[in-house]
Amino acid sequence: MDLDHLLALIRGGESERVEFKRAPSRTLHHEVAAFADSEGGAGAHVRYVTVR
């Protein structure tokens, strides 16, 4: 993912496919699994990006 794509995601805000976290939680793996399984898991892509 390049910087322009990341900035476009941020500008678009949260949605059914995008969720922002300030820090990884202890249950992050459950949240990632839920996103991957959304819409029956068809074509789901999960990206975890750390911004410092």
PDB file with SEQRES, HELIX, SHEET and CRYST1 records, atoms N, CA, C and O in Angstrom:
SEQRES   1 A   52  MET ASP LEU ASP HIS LEU LEU ALA LEU ILE ARG GLY GLY          
SEQRES   2 A   52  GLU SER GLU ARG VAL GLU PHE LYS ARG ALA PRO SER ARG          
SEQRES   3 A   52  THR LEU HIS HIS GLU VAL ALA ALA PHE ALA ASP SER GLU          
SEQRES   4 A   52  GLY GLY ALA GLY ALA HIS VAL ARG TYR VAL THR VAL ARG          
HELIX    1 AA1 LEU A    3  GLY A   12  1                                  10    
HELIX    2 AA2 LEU A   28  ASP A   37  1                                  10    
HELIX    3 AA3 SER A   38  GLY A   41  5                                   4    
CRYST1    1.000    1.000    1.000  90.00  90.00  90.00 P 1           1          
ATOM      1  N   MET A   1       0.848  -1.159   0.000  1.00  0.00           N  
ATOM      2  CA  MET A   1       0.000   0.000   0.000  1.00  0.00           C  
ATOM      3  C   MET A   1       0.901   1.231   0.000  1.00  0.00           C  
ATOM      4  O   MET A   1       1.817   1.345   0.814  1.00  0.00           O  
ATOM      5  N   ASP A   2       0.633   2.135  -0.908  1.00  0.00           N  
ATOM      6  CA  ASP A   2       1.442   3.355  -0.936  1.00  0.00           C  
ATOM      7  C   ASP A   2       0.776   4.433  -0.077  1.00  0.00           C  
ATOM      8  O   ASP A   2      -0.359   4.271   0.370  1.00  0.00           O  
ATOM      9  N   LEU A   3       1.483   5.515   0.141  1.00  0.00           N  
ATOM     10  CA  LEU A   3       1.012   6.584   1.010  1.00  0.00           C  
ATOM     11  C   LEU A   3      -0.290   7.199   0.506  1.00  0.00           C  
ATOM     12  O   LEU A   3      -1.177   7.500   1.305  1.00  0.00           O  
ATOM     13  N   ASP A   4      -0.416   7.388  -0.789  1.00  0.00           N  
ATOM     14  CA  ASP A   4      -1.642   7.973  -1.344  1.00  0.00           C  
ATOM     15  C   ASP A   4      -2.858   7.104  -1.058  1.00  0.00           C  
ATOM     16  O   ASP A   4      -3.928   7.617  -0.732  1.00  0.00           O  
ATOM     17  N   HIS A   5      -2.697   5.791  -1.177  1.00  0.00           N  
ATOM     18  CA  HIS A   5      -3.800   4.875  -0.903  1.00  0.00           C  
ATOM     19  C   HIS A   5      -4.168   4.925   0.576  1.00  0.00           C  
ATOM     20  O   HIS A   5      -5.351   4.952   0.917  1.00  0.00           O  
ATOM     21  N   LEU A   6      -3.175   4.939   1.455  1.00  0.00           N  
ATOM     22  CA  LEU A   6      -3.431   5.025   2.889  1.00  0.00           C  
ATOM     23  C   LEU A   6      -4.167   6.318   3.232  1.00  0.00           C  
ATOM     24  O   LEU A   6      -5.132   6.299   3.996  1.00  0.00           O  
ATOM     25  N   LEU A   7      -3.720   7.431   2.676  1.00  0.00           N  
ATOM     26  CA  LEU A   7      -4.371   8.707   2.951  1.00  0.00           C  
ATOM     27  C   LEU A   7      -5.812   8.727   2.437  1.00  0.00           C  
ATOM     28  O   LEU A   7      -6.688   9.318   3.069  1.00  0.00           O  
ATOM     29  N   ALA A   8      -6.056   8.089   1.302  1.00  0.00           N  
ATOM     30  CA  ALA A   8      -7.419   8.003   0.768  1.00  0.00           C  
ATOM     31  C   ALA A   8      -8.314   7.198   1.716  1.00  0.00           C  
ATOM     32  O   ALA A   8      -9.470   7.562   1.931  1.00  0.00           O  
ATOM     33  N   LEU A   9      -7.790   6.115   2.279  1.00  0.00           N  
ATOM     34  CA  LEU A   9      -8.554   5.326   3.243  1.00  0.00           C  
ATOM     35  C   LEU A   9      -8.878   6.159   4.475  1.00  0.00           C  
ATOM     36  O   LEU A   9     -10.002   6.118   4.975  1.00  0.00           O  
ATOM     37  N   ILE A  10      -7.904   6.911   4.964  1.00  0.00           N  
ATOM     38  CA  ILE A  10      -8.122   7.745   6.142  1.00  0.00           C  
ATOM     39  C   ILE A  10      -9.171   8.812   5.852  1.00  0.00           C  
ATOM     40  O   ILE A  10     -10.067   9.041   6.664  1.00  0.00           O  
ATOM     41  N   ARG A  11      -9.063   9.461   4.706  1.00  0.00           N  
ATOM     42  CA  ARG A  11     -10.034  10.488   4.337  1.00  0.00           C  
ATOM     43  C   ARG A  11     -11.441   9.913   4.209  1.00  0.00           C  
ATOM     44  O   ARG A  11     -12.423  10.594   4.504  1.00  0.00           O  
ATOM     45  N   GLY A  12     -11.536   8.666   3.773  1.00  0.00           N  
ATOM     46  CA  GLY A  12     -12.841   8.028   3.601  1.00  0.00           C  
ATOM     47  C   GLY A  12     -13.517   7.670   4.912  1.00  0.00           C  
ATOM     48  O   GLY A  12     -14.724   7.432   4.941  1.00  0.00           O  
ATOM     49  N   GLY A  13     -12.758   7.631   5.991  1.00  0.00           N  
ATOM     50  CA  GLY A  13     -13.338   7.326   7.300  1.00  0.00           C  
ATOM     51  C   GLY A  13     -13.671   5.851   7.474  1.00  0.00           C  
ATOM     52  O   GLY A  13     -13.442   5.030   6.585  1.00  0.00           O  
ATOM     53  N   GLU A  14     -14.216   5.542   8.639  1.00  0.00           N  
ATOM     54  CA  GLU A  14     -14.578   4.163   8.937  1.00  0.00           C  
ATOM     55  C   GLU A  14     -15.822   3.747   8.161  1.00  0.00           C  
ATOM     56  O   GLU A  14     -16.674   4.568   7.822  1.00  0.00           O  
ATOM     57  N   SER A  15     -15.898   2.454   7.891  1.00  0.00           N  
ATOM     58  CA  SER A  15     -17.045   1.904   7.165  1.00  0.00           C  
ATOM     59  C   SER A  15     -17.145   0.427   7.530  1.00  0.00           C  
ATOM     60  O   SER A  15     -16.488  -0.042   8.460  1.00  0.00           O  
ATOM     61  N   GLU A  16     -17.973  -0.296   6.785  1.00  0.00           N  
ATOM     62  CA  GLU A  16     -18.077  -1.743   7.005  1.00  0.00           C  
ATOM     63  C   GLU A  16     -16.764  -2.445   6.679  1.00  0.00           C  
ATOM     64  O   GLU A  16     -16.525  -3.561   7.140  1.00  0.00           O  
ATOM     65  N   ARG A  17     -15.915  -1.798   5.888  1.00  0.00           N  
ATOM     66  CA  ARG A  17     -14.672  -2.422   5.447  1.00  0.00           C  
ATOM     67  C   ARG A  17     -13.424  -1.780   6.021  1.00  0.00           C  
ATOM     68  O   ARG A  17     -12.327  -2.315   5.857  1.00  0.00           O  
ATOM     69  N   VAL A  18     -13.567  -0.635   6.696  1.00  0.00           N  
ATOM     70  CA  VAL A  18     -12.412   0.079   7.245  1.00  0.00           C  
ATOM     71  C   VAL A  18     -12.698   0.428   8.698  1.00  0.00           C  
ATOM     72  O   VAL A  18     -13.748   0.986   9.018  1.00  0.00           O  
ATOM     73  N   GLU A  19     -11.763   0.099   9.567  1.00  0.00           N  
ATOM     74  CA  GLU A  19     -11.893   0.437  10.980  1.00  0.00           C  
ATOM     75  C   GLU A  19     -10.528   0.876  11.489  1.00  0.00           C  
ATOM     76  O   GLU A  19      -9.515   0.235  11.207  1.00  0.00           O  
ATOM     77  N   PHE A  20     -10.506   1.960  12.234  1.00  0.00           N  
ATOM     78  CA  PHE A  20      -9.257   2.493  12.757  1.00  0.00           C  
ATOM     79  C   PHE A  20      -9.100   2.142  14.232  1.00  0.00           C  
ATOM     80  O   PHE A  20     -10.078   2.124  14.979  1.00  0.00           O  
ATOM     81  N   LYS A  21      -7.882   1.866  14.640  1.00  0.00           N  
ATOM     82  CA  LYS A  21      -7.552   1.587  16.038  1.00  0.00           C  
ATOM     83  C   LYS A  21      -6.372   2.451  16.428  1.00  0.00           C  
ATOM     84  O   LYS A  21      -5.447   2.640  15.638  1.00  0.00           O  
ATOM     85  N   ARG A  22      -6.398   2.977  17.640  1.00  0.00           N  
ATOM     86  CA  ARG A  22      -5.250   3.746  18.140  1.00  0.00           C  
ATOM     87  C   ARG A  22      -4.084   2.821  18.471  1.00  0.00           C  
ATOM     88  O   ARG A  22      -2.922   3.176  18.277  1.00  0.00           O  
ATOM     89  N   ALA A  23      -4.407   1.638  18.970  1.00  0.00           N  
ATOM     90  CA  ALA A  23      -3.380   0.667  19.345  1.00  0.00           C  
ATOM     91  C   ALA A  23      -3.988  -0.723  19.222  1.00  0.00           C  
ATOM     92  O   ALA A  23      -5.200  -0.884  19.364  1.00  0.00           O  
ATOM     93  N   PRO A  24      -3.166  -1.716  18.962  1.00  0.00           N  
ATOM     94  CA  PRO A  24      -3.699  -3.082  18.885  1.00  0.00           C  
ATOM     95  C   PRO A  24      -4.238  -3.524  20.237  1.00  0.00           C  
ATOM     96  O   PRO A  24      -3.627  -3.259  21.273  1.00  0.00           O  
ATOM     97  N   SER A  25      -5.371  -4.191  20.224  1.00  0.00           N  
ATOM     98  CA  SER A  25      -5.971  -4.681  21.458  1.00  0.00           C  
ATOM     99  C   SER A  25      -5.649  -6.160  21.626  1.00  0.00           C  
ATOM    100  O   SER A  25      -5.135  -6.810  20.715  1.00  0.00           O  
ATOM    101  N   ARG A  26      -5.958  -6.668  22.792  1.00  0.00           N  
ATOM    102  CA  ARG A  26      -5.725  -8.099  23.048  1.00  0.00           C  
ATOM    103  C   ARG A  26      -6.642  -8.975  22.204  1.00  0.00           C  
ATOM    104  O   ARG A  26      -6.365 -10.157  22.001  1.00  0.00           O  
ATOM    105  N   THR A  27      -7.726  -8.399  21.715  1.00  0.00           N  
ATOM    106  CA  THR A  27      -8.684  -9.177  20.919  1.00  0.00           C  
ATOM    107  C   THR A  27      -8.589  -8.832  19.433  1.00  0.00           C  
ATOM    108  O   THR A  27      -9.515  -9.109  18.670  1.00  0.00           O  
ATOM    109  N   LEU A  28      -7.485  -8.235  19.024  1.00  0.00           N  
ATOM    110  CA  LEU A  28      -7.332  -7.836  17.630  1.00  0.00           C  
ATOM    111  C   LEU A  28      -7.537  -9.012  16.679  1.00  0.00           C  
ATOM    112  O   LEU A  28      -8.125  -8.850  15.609  1.00  0.00           O  
ATOM    113  N   HIS A  29      -7.057 -10.189  17.063  1.00  0.00           N  
ATOM    114  CA  HIS A  29      -7.212 -11.357  16.177  1.00  0.00           C  
ATOM    115  C   HIS A  29      -8.684 -11.686  15.946  1.00  0.00           C  
ATOM    116  O   HIS A  29      -9.043 -12.149  14.864  1.00  0.00           O  
ATOM    117  N   HIS A  30      -9.547 -11.456  16.943  1.00  0.00           N  
ATOM    118  CA  HIS A  30     -10.987 -11.689  16.752  1.00  0.00           C  
ATOM    119  C   HIS A  30     -11.575 -10.654  15.790  1.00  0.00           C  
ATOM    120  O   HIS A  30     -12.408 -10.979  14.943  1.00  0.00           O  
ATOM    121  N   GLU A  31     -11.133  -9.416  15.933  1.00  0.00           N  
ATOM    122  CA  GLU A  31     -11.632  -8.360  15.052  1.00  0.00           C  
ATOM    123  C   GLU A  31     -11.192  -8.596  13.610  1.00  0.00           C  
ATOM    124  O   GLU A  31     -11.971  -8.390  12.680  1.00  0.00           O  
ATOM    125  N   VAL A  32      -9.959  -9.023  13.425  1.00  0.00           N  
ATOM    126  CA  VAL A  32      -9.462  -9.318  12.075  1.00  0.00           C  
ATOM    127  C   VAL A  32     -10.253 -10.475  11.471  1.00  0.00           C  
ATOM    128  O   VAL A  32     -10.627 -10.429  10.299  1.00  0.00           O  
ATOM    129  N   ALA A  33     -10.508 -11.507  12.265  1.00  0.00           N  
ATOM    130  CA  ALA A  33     -11.287 -12.648  11.768  1.00  0.00           C  
ATOM    131  C   ALA A  33     -12.696 -12.224  11.379  1.00  0.00           C  
ATOM    132  O   ALA A  33     -13.228 -12.695  10.373  1.00  0.00           O  
ATOM    133  N   ALA A  34     -13.306 -11.345  12.160  1.00  0.00           N  
ATOM    134  CA  ALA A  34     -14.660 -10.888  11.849  1.00  0.00           C  
ATOM    135  C   ALA A  34     -14.676 -10.096  10.542  1.00  0.00           C  
ATOM    136  O   ALA A  34     -15.584 -10.266   9.727  1.00  0.00           O  
ATOM    137  N   PHE A  35     -13.684  -9.236  10.337  1.00  0.00           N  
ATOM    138  CA  PHE A  35     -13.611  -8.502   9.075  1.00  0.00           C  
ATOM    139  C   PHE A  35     -13.394  -9.451   7.906  1.00  0.00           C  
ATOM    140  O   PHE A  35     -14.020  -9.297   6.857  1.00  0.00           O  
ATOM    141  N   ALA A  36     -12.518 -10.427   8.077  1.00  0.00           N  
ATOM    142  CA  ALA A  36     -12.226 -11.368   6.991  1.00  0.00           C  
ATOM    143  C   ALA A  36     -13.446 -12.212   6.646  1.00  0.00           C  
ATOM    144  O   ALA A  36     -13.603 -12.656   5.509  1.00  0.00           O  
ATOM    145  N   ASP A  37     -14.306 -12.430   7.634  1.00  0.00           N  
ATOM    146  CA  ASP A  37     -15.479 -13.272   7.426  1.00  0.00           C  
ATOM    147  C   ASP A  37     -16.700 -12.468   6.980  1.00  0.00           C  
ATOM    148  O   ASP A  37     -17.740 -13.048   6.666  1.00  0.00           O  
ATOM    149  N   SER A  38     -16.584 -11.150   6.949  1.00  0.00           N  
ATOM    150  CA  SER A  38     -17.733 -10.340   6.535  1.00  0.00           C  
ATOM    151  C   SER A  38     -18.063 -10.639   5.076  1.00  0.00           C  
ATOM    152  O   SER A  38     -17.190 -10.988   4.281  1.00  0.00           O  
ATOM    153  N   GLU A  39     -19.310 -10.499   4.752  1.00  0.00           N  
ATOM    154  CA  GLU A  39     -19.793 -10.800   3.402  1.00  0.00           C  
ATOM    155  C   GLU A  39     -19.449 -12.233   3.000  1.00  0.00           C  
ATOM    156  O   GLU A  39     -19.141 -12.499   1.839  1.00  0.00           O  
ATOM    157  N   GLY A  40     -19.501 -13.135   3.944  1.00  0.00           N  
ATOM    158  CA  GLY A  40     -19.229 -14.542   3.665  1.00  0.00           C  
ATOM    159  C   GLY A  40     -17.769 -14.848   3.409  1.00  0.00           C  
ATOM    160  O   GLY A  40     -17.430 -15.944   2.963  1.00  0.00           O  
ATOM    161  N   GLY A  41     -16.905 -13.890   3.688  1.00  0.00           N  
ATOM    162  CA  GLY A  41     -15.469 -14.103   3.515  1.00  0.00           C  
ATOM    163  C   GLY A  41     -15.009 -13.974   2.072  1.00  0.00           C  
ATOM    164  O   GLY A  41     -13.829 -14.166   1.780  1.00  0.00           O  
ATOM    165  N   ALA A  42     -15.923 -13.651   1.169  1.00  0.00           N  
ATOM    166  CA  ALA A  42     -15.577 -13.570  -0.253  1.00  0.00           C  
ATOM    167  C   ALA A  42     -14.801 -12.293  -0.547  1.00  0.00           C  
ATOM    168  O   ALA A  42     -15.320 -11.189  -0.383  1.00  0.00           O  
ATOM    169  N   GLY A  43     -13.581 -12.449  -0.973  1.00  0.00           N  
ATOM    170  CA  GLY A  43     -12.792 -11.303  -1.390  1.00  0.00           C  
ATOM    171  C   GLY A  43     -12.358 -10.382  -0.265  1.00  0.00           C  
ATOM    172  O   GLY A  43     -11.992  -9.233  -0.515  1.00  0.00           O  
ATOM    173  N   ALA A  44     -12.393 -10.863   0.963  1.00  0.00           N  
ATOM    174  CA  ALA A  44     -12.010 -10.019   2.094  1.00  0.00           C  
ATOM    175  C   ALA A  44     -10.498  -9.859   2.154  1.00  0.00           C  
ATOM    176  O   ALA A  44      -9.746 -10.824   2.019  1.00  0.00           O  
ATOM    177  N   HIS A  45     -10.075  -8.627   2.358  1.00  0.00           N  
ATOM    178  CA  HIS A  45      -8.660  -8.328   2.528  1.00  0.00           C  
ATOM    179  C   HIS A  45      -8.508  -7.526   3.805  1.00  0.00           C  
ATOM    180  O   HIS A  45      -9.175  -6.508   3.989  1.00  0.00           O  
ATOM    181  N   VAL A  46      -7.634  -7.981   4.683  1.00  0.00           N  
ATOM    182  CA  VAL A  46      -7.414  -7.299   5.948  1.00  0.00           C  
ATOM    183  C   VAL A  46      -5.991  -6.776   5.960  1.00  0.00           C  
ATOM    184  O   VAL A  46      -5.042  -7.516   5.701  1.00  0.00           O  
ATOM    185  N   ARG A  47      -5.852  -5.489   6.264  1.00  0.00           N  
ATOM    186  CA  ARG A  47      -4.524  -4.880   6.362  1.00  0.00           C  
ATOM    187  C   ARG A  47      -4.385  -4.272   7.730  1.00  0.00           C  
ATOM    188  O   ARG A  47      -5.295  -3.608   8.227  1.00  0.00           O  
ATOM    189  N   TYR A  48      -3.262  -4.497   8.326  1.00  0.00           N  
ATOM    190  CA  TYR A  48      -2.955  -3.887   9.618  1.00  0.00           C  
ATOM    191  C   TYR A  48      -1.784  -2.940   9.379  1.00  0.00           C  
ATOM    192  O   TYR A  48      -0.690  -3.368   9.012  1.00  0.00           O  
ATOM    193  N   VAL A  49      -2.025  -1.669   9.590  1.00  0.00           N  
ATOM    194  CA  VAL A  49      -1.001  -0.659   9.328  1.00  0.00           C  
ATOM    195  C   VAL A  49      -0.696   0.065  10.626  1.00  0.00           C  
ATOM    196  O   VAL A  49      -1.606   0.576  11.280  1.00  0.00           O  
ATOM    197  N   THR A  50       0.551   0.116  11.001  1.00  0.00           N  
ATOM    198  CA  THR A  50       0.966   0.855  12.188  1.00  0.00           C  
ATOM    199  C   THR A  50       1.504   2.204  11.739  1.00  0.00           C  
ATOM    200  O   THR A  50       2.422   2.278  10.922  1.00  0.00           O  
ATOM    201  N   VAL A  51       0.928   3.261  12.275  1.00  0.00           N  
ATOM    202  CA  VAL A  51       1.364   4.612  11.956  1.00  0.00           C  
ATOM    203  C   VAL A  51       1.914   5.239  13.224  1.00  0.00           C  
ATOM    204  O   VAL A  51       1.240   5.289  14.253  1.00  0.00           O  
ATOM    205  N   ARG A  52       3.118   5.705  13.138  1.00  0.00           N  
ATOM    206  CA  ARG A  52       3.748   6.318  14.325  1.00  0.00           C  
ATOM    207  C   ARG A  52       3.985   7.771  14.123  1.00  0.00           C  
ATOM    208  O   ARG A  52       4.505   8.442  15.016  1.00  0.00           O  
TER     209      ARG A  52                                                      
END                                                                             
